Amino acid sequence: MKRILSLVLMLMFVLSSCAIANAEVSAEQSGEITIWVWGDYEQKGAMDFNDYYPNIQVNYVYIPQDEYTTKLQTAITSGLELPDIVCLEMTPRAMELSYDVWEKLDAEPYNLDKSELVDFCLPLISNSNGDICCVQIDNCVGGYVYNREMAKKYLGTDDPEELEALLPDLASVVELGKRVSEESGGQDYLYSGVDDAFMAAFGLYNQDAMVTDGKLTVDSSFGPAYEFCADLVAANAVNMYMQWTPAWNAAFAQNN
């Protein structure tokens, strides 16, 4: 199979959730592809893939997240064998896309239609020549996971529809954060850390990429999410954990 190096999460969501909604089973396509992953959610997100492509075998190779970028760069610069699909996180992605090893997804044989993507992501998925070489994961379906016990304690319900009505916007979330902090004496928190709060709000506002036409954007990208975080910090509504650290993972067992 022709080698594709792309963003695995969005690819899997597209295959399992969106693009195949009305697709027919494709038995004539066969082959084997390898994906480097740092968790199990890539495989879980693609659980229906083989229902539509029964003759394509997907191999998931686990690479620890703190080693992933280094291993990828070493493989590229040393000419070692690369997987078919990799995860390119936003922070190092520009550097990684500068290497001439990626497939052009907006050209033959893939013919990705740029008009189907949100405008803000186009600079984030293109190399310096303007070729689209990956797919942005922020387009995928998302949602909140919440502690039912604490929802009942502070909102009187753990029903998703009732919670949605009680928290219609970010301002109402900030007000809830203030109340949680005050009523618990600063012992309970709305989020485990600022990273969690930022990622919950960022996708609501990013009409533009963080840098557009060589200029840093604020109002139409990350500014409102930062303001949301600042309001939560002022309300003592977020704890001090950094996302994805061992301490952050362990914090959820504290039930606060």
Beta strands, then each sheet from edge to edge (+ up, - down):
strand 1: 31-37
strand 2: 56-62
strand 3: 211-212
strand 4: 215-216
sheet 1: 1+ 2+
sheet 2: 3+ 4-
end
